[in-house]
């Protein structure tokens, strides 16, 4: 669990790096771009919610995680022969779907974790 400001910043940066790495791997290697890739993506968002100390940290970290994950997935999975700039703009625009999915998963995991910890 993260406690101080420096640790929170590091947690957000590590979450973003994991999202970027997982997105890049998912586009070409991991499960070949099938629906099975959603399982590790969801587990990553849930892990962010579990290990974040504050709700704000969970929201920021999962938002960056989701955005970078989807953006890099779309960039690496797109094997069309179109120009690079339209592909990048498409990926960066559509990547806003990532935080819409990752933030609720992290928030629910954070709320459940907080409730479980308060009972023990």
C-alpha positions as MATLAB code, in Angstrom:
seq = 'XXXXXXXXXXXXXXXXXXXXXXXXXXXXXXXXXXXXXXXXXXXXXXXXXXXXXXXXXXXXXXXXXXXXXXXXXXXXXXXXXXXXXXXXXXXXXXXXXXXXXXXXXXXXXXXXXXXXXXXX';
ca = [
       0.000    0.000    0.000;
       1.311    3.482   -0.879;
       1.434    6.090    1.862;
       3.453    9.262    1.118;
       3.392   11.660   -1.818;
       6.565   10.320   -3.449;
       5.259    6.788   -3.226;
       1.950    7.849   -4.723;
       3.688    9.504   -7.673;
       5.813    6.405   -8.186;
       2.695    4.237   -7.971;
       0.981    6.315  -10.671;
       4.063    6.166  -12.916;
       4.461    2.410  -12.458;
       0.760    1.910  -13.201;
       1.115    3.958  -16.386;
       4.201    1.979  -17.415;
       2.431   -1.325  -16.774;
      -0.523   -0.147  -18.865;
       1.767    0.892  -21.715;
       3.703   -2.367  -21.582;
       0.616   -4.531  -21.340;
      -1.012   -2.645  -24.212;
       2.013   -3.060  -26.448;
       2.294   -6.767  -25.590;
      -1.416   -7.342  -26.112;
      -1.357   -5.862  -29.590;
       1.038   -8.425  -30.990;
       1.951  -11.197  -28.572;
      -0.463  -11.728  -25.697;
      -3.505  -13.774  -26.829;
      -3.147  -12.476  -30.398;
      -5.469   -9.508  -29.858;
      -8.485  -11.657  -28.916;
     -11.042  -10.999  -26.201;
      -8.857  -12.958  -23.774;
      -6.683   -9.855  -23.475;
      -9.435   -8.245  -21.407;
      -8.691  -10.566  -18.475;
      -5.161   -9.273  -17.703;
      -6.351   -5.734  -18.460;
      -9.104   -6.017  -15.851;
      -6.780   -7.673  -13.341;
      -4.381   -4.755  -13.721;
      -7.105   -2.211  -13.002;
      -8.313   -4.226  -10.006;
      -4.749   -4.465   -8.666;
      -4.425   -0.689   -8.894;
      -7.576   -0.313   -6.798;
      -6.337   -2.799   -4.231;
      -2.869   -1.329   -3.769;
      -3.689    2.383   -3.955;
      -3.875    4.052   -0.557;
      -6.267    6.830   -1.556;
      -9.201    6.995   -3.907;
      -7.639    9.883   -5.835;
      -4.490    7.869   -6.414;
      -6.549    4.918   -7.629;
      -8.503    7.127  -10.042;
      -5.424    8.858  -11.466;
      -3.349    5.680  -11.738;
      -6.137    3.645  -13.335;
      -6.997    6.472  -15.724;
      -3.428    6.680  -17.004;
      -3.174    2.882  -17.009;
      -6.326    2.529  -19.110;
      -5.482    5.313  -21.545;
      -1.949    4.138  -22.277;
      -3.021    0.506  -22.408;
      -5.664    1.089  -25.087;
      -3.581    3.629  -27.046;
      -0.587    1.317  -27.333;
      -2.778   -1.689  -28.005;
      -4.441    0.115  -30.907;
      -1.109    1.292  -32.272;
       0.558   -2.119  -32.141;
      -2.449   -4.172  -33.217;
      -3.154   -2.016  -36.277;
      -1.283   -3.639  -39.149;
      -2.957   -1.671  -41.939;
      -0.930    0.068  -44.584;
      -2.360    3.513  -43.875;
      -0.122    6.436  -43.034;
       1.245    6.603  -39.506;
      -0.302    9.943  -38.494;
      -3.951    8.887  -39.021;
      -3.276    5.652  -37.126;
      -1.756    7.580  -34.216;
      -4.618   10.088  -34.120;
      -7.173    7.267  -34.251;
      -5.461    5.429  -31.398;
      -5.097    8.542  -29.250;
      -8.739    9.478  -29.767;
     -10.233    6.062  -29.190;
      -7.963    5.432  -26.197;
     -10.321    7.457  -24.001;
     -12.351    4.255  -23.745;
      -9.580    2.830  -21.537;
     -10.091    5.101  -18.523;
     -13.867    4.711  -18.842;
     -13.367    0.987  -18.185;
     -10.335    1.010  -15.868;
     -11.471    3.682  -13.410;
     -14.709    1.951  -12.317;
     -12.876   -1.365  -11.865;
     -10.210    0.289   -9.708;
     -12.772    2.285   -7.697;
     -14.862   -0.803   -6.917;
     -11.731   -2.749   -5.939;
     -10.624    0.170   -3.741;
     -14.008    0.372   -2.002;
     -14.109   -3.387   -1.372;
     -10.519   -3.371   -0.092;
     -11.255   -0.454    2.248;
     -14.342   -2.192    3.623;
     -12.498   -5.506    4.157;
      -9.583   -3.761    5.903;
     -11.899   -1.806    8.194;
     -13.551   -5.030    9.400;
     -10.304   -6.646   10.463;
];
